[in-house]
Amino acid sequence: MSFDRLELLVRQLGAIAVLSTLAIAIAASVISLRQAPAREEPAAGLLLRVPAMLLASAFFLALAALGWRPLPIQLSPSLRTIALALGCPLLFGGLSLYLWGLLSLRGMFAPSSGFASRIQAARKLITSGPYALVRHPMYLGVIMATIGILFLYRTWTGLVFSITMFGLNIRARREERLLADEFEVMWEGYAFRVPMWFPAPRSRHEGGA
């Protein structure tokens, strides 16, 4: 198989994976927003509702479509190979991490925005699965995936989203304030043990036998 055909195949599989994950995320958000929250910020009463979420998703997709134009760059064969080698694990690994986080949360999943956050009424702090490694695996997965999109597709959409997705740090900190208020000492212990973004190497003593 030629490199061009391989790259095309990876891009096609990537598109299917991204759209499938997005559909799952939207469906999970709709289900979540139909449930009463345990705690939410004031703005959530307007922003974190199904119509607003669907409108925001449509706007997001429209921006992505408008910006889906090739960047004015030409990579050499060796750089294309590097881009493919980096883009594949970032895109597919990031999507897998996102879905793993979503599956681990189950009924505790609650969508948020940069302006509002909420906590589901189940009031359970999830610390298993990827949440035993980092406090925000789903956001980390999104950042990884968008950088992977940039490497694989090299479009304006990929460039803009890979930069703006770092703003998820603001959203994560809003969520953490709510979690700290809701779970107090339990959250403090969890946040002390588990890093926010990058897994920390565990000592032999911590890791056990």
Residue, then its C-alpha position, 0 to 999 in steps of 0.5 A: m500500500s502506498f503512503d498516499r493510500l495509507e494516509l487516506l485510509v487513516r483520515q477516513l477512519g479518523a473521520i468516522a471515529v470523530l463523528s461517532t464519538l461526537a454523536i455519543a457525546i451529544a446523546a450522553s449530554v441530552i440524557s444528562l441534561r434531562q436529569a435534575p442536578a445536585r448543584e449547578e452554577p447560576a448560569a447553568g440554568l440557561l446554558l446547560r439545557v438541551p436546546a442551548m446545548l444542541l444550538a451550541s453543538a450545531f454552531f460548533l459543527a458549522l465552524a468546523a465545516l467552514g474552517w475545513r480548508p487546507l493550511p497553506i503548507q506543504l510537508s516533505p515526505s519525511l514530515r508527512t510520515i512523522a505527522l501520520a505517526l504522531g497524529c494516529p495515536l493522538l487522535f485515536g488515543g484521545l478519542s479512546l480516553y474520552l470514551w473511557g472517561l464517559l463510560s467510567l462516569r456513567g450516570m455522573f456525567a454532566p456536560s459543562s461550558g466555559f461559563a457554567s458547570r453542574i453536578q449530577a444528583a447522584r452525588k458520587l465522586i468517581t475516582s476509578g478508571p482513567y480518573a485514578l490517573v488524572r482528574h480530567p481524562m475526558y478533557l485531556g482526551v479532547i485536547m489529544a484528539t484535536i492535536g491529532i486532527l491537526f497532524l492528520y488533516r492539517t486544516w484551519t479547523g484543526l489549527v484553531f481547535s487545537i489552540t482553543m481547546f487548551g481553554l478547557n483548563i478554565r472549564a476544568r477549574r470551574e468544575e473543580r470548585l463545584l466538586a470541592d464544595e460538594f465533596e469537601v474532604m473527599w475531594e481534597g484527598y482525591a485532588f492531592r493524590v491524583p494530578m490534574w492533567f498528566p499521570a504522575p509516576r507511582s513509586r513501588h510503595e504506592g503501586g504495591a506488589 
